[in-house]
Amino acid sequence: MRIAIFGLGYVGSVTAACLAKMGHTVVGVDIAPRKVERVNTGHSPVAEQELESLVGCAVRQKRLRATLDGVEALAGAQLSLIAVGTPSLGDGSADLSAVKAAARQIGKGLRQARSFHTVAVRSTVPPGTTARVLIPILERTSGKKVGRDFGVCFHPEFLREGSSVQDFFHPPKTVIGAGDKRSVKVLARLWRPVRAPLWVTSLQSAETLKYAENAFHALKICFANEIGSLAKSCGANGRQVMDILARDTKLNLSPLYLKPGMPFGGPCLGKDVRALCAVARRNRVTLPLAGAILKSNSRHLRRAVKLVLATGKKRVGVLGLAFKAGTDDVRESPVIGLIRELLRARCAVRVFDPRIHMERLVGANRAYVERQLPAFPRLLARSWKELLKTCDVVVLASNAAEFMASAPRLKRKVVVDLVGLLPSQASSTGRCLNLAG
Ligand SMILES: NC(=O)c1ccc[n+]([C@@H]2O[C@H](COP(=O)([O-])OP(=O)(O)OC[C@H]3O[C@@H](n4cnc5c(N)ncnc54)[C@H](O)[C@@H]3O)[C@@H](O)[C@H]2O)c1
């Protein structure tokens, strides 16, 4: 393929040299004359392992050259990659001026194009940018139509500086935020020689994924540093603690607890986060991240309450009461908090949980529900049927196995799915709302 790459920084120059090594003919575009000159004289514009020799080799084989002229770079190219910077502005938002400028140049170049061209945005941009900002610029400046004359994908980059050539050839995954099917095919063909799982999503999901991943990496680093500091203040070995934690791929570094759904609850998580923060306060260690966990959890409960109230229905049936599926433990169950808020908003609430029977609730479990939800005995429905008869909106608050096959029962009901149990169109005649899209 003939490929134009806009931006010869850490991402663009590695991508240019590696694609040239894969046999493509690449033209790199940058606004910095020094970078263009470096590439054209066979040198890497950035310091990165293995890159100097890759660039030298590609330039000698005439598979790679660089230019300041983006319009010229597009001549005969089937694919453009945008890899320019998106640094922070003063208010924290992303500066899109370089991606917009690159899109304008590509648009101008596309005026002369005689065949379908694919534009892949590799720069990290806020969700919605490709559809709302870049596609309109490309259409306006080219005078052509997206989907018909050219295609656009958001195609996030996952390489890490310091090992980016290795990461390029061995990525954790390939993600294509699809603007159109033809462009997805072009990119899937481009990456066929690189073995990695391929995910095709919407433009917005791919854009969001990139931010989610970087936020997750940042979160993990801060978490490890907070635990390290707390451990030190307690005379524990923080490195060992985090090492053992990280080696547990069943509970800790696993998909578990990483699904958008209900707030957490139960007898342990809230209690132990509170106690950990208390130890930190006593030892005068400031842990802003740990301190924010409970706030984040209650904020999420408020979002859930708002979603239920937004349906405008006052007769609410809640499915699930225990703090998670498979147990009858109601201690610190977020569902109890949800029901309390709905009652406060003058909703008529009924709740059904096949594992919970008033007569079998004992000890701390019973004391908790009696204290937090005195009206509980008259809210508890004895069956699905009883619950459905008395409500206009059903709130799925548990992903208990029993509820999995619930879709047919929920016909003609508005469903608020707080656990991601149903596909969003599951309720054929009613509406299905959820908190994570
Ligand atoms: N650096 C990383 O490890 C990494 C990893 C994944 C994703 N990203 C994302 O990729 C994008 C690029 O990152 P980077 O680190 O390579 O940036 P960078 O600052 O190293 O390089 C950007 C290059 O774009 C050039 N440029 C600016 N405007 C231009 C224009 N109109 N036309 C052509 N070139 C132009 C600049 O001169 C510069 O050489 C960013 O959005 C970044 O968030 C970076």
The ligand as an ORCA input file, in Angstrom:
! r2SCAN-3c Opt
* xyz 0 1
  N       3.844      8.806     22.625
  C       3.172      7.705     22.881
  O       3.678      6.788     23.499
  C       1.775      7.543     22.378
  C       1.170      6.290     22.428
  C      -0.117      6.139     21.941
  C      -0.800      7.237     21.443
  N      -0.189      8.461     21.433
  C      -0.937      9.576     20.851
  O      -0.480      9.752     19.520
  C      -0.438     11.131     19.184
  C       0.986     11.523     18.786
  O       1.815     11.355     19.898
  P       3.381     11.555     19.805
  O       3.932     11.221     21.135
  O       3.918     10.846     18.600
  O       3.454     13.142     19.563
  P       4.737     13.997     19.220
  O       4.535     15.328     19.847
  O       5.991     13.239     19.519
  O       4.677     14.154     17.643
  C       3.690     14.866     16.984
  C       4.286     15.341     15.652
  O       3.252     15.940     14.888
  C       3.836     17.038     14.176
  N       2.758     17.900     13.695
  C       2.050     18.840     14.366
  N       1.125     19.391     13.548
  C       1.240     18.761     12.356
  C       0.546     18.867     11.108
  N      -0.441     19.725     10.946
  N       0.931     18.074     10.093
  C       1.924     17.190     10.253
  N       2.618     17.047     11.403
  C       2.283     17.825     12.434
  C       4.766     17.659     15.197
  O       5.725     18.495     14.590
  C       5.381     16.397     15.832
  O       6.543     15.980     15.124
  C      -0.964     11.879     20.396
  O      -2.339     12.103     20.259
  C      -0.702     10.920     21.534
  O      -1.609     11.114     22.609
  C       1.071      8.637     21.874
*
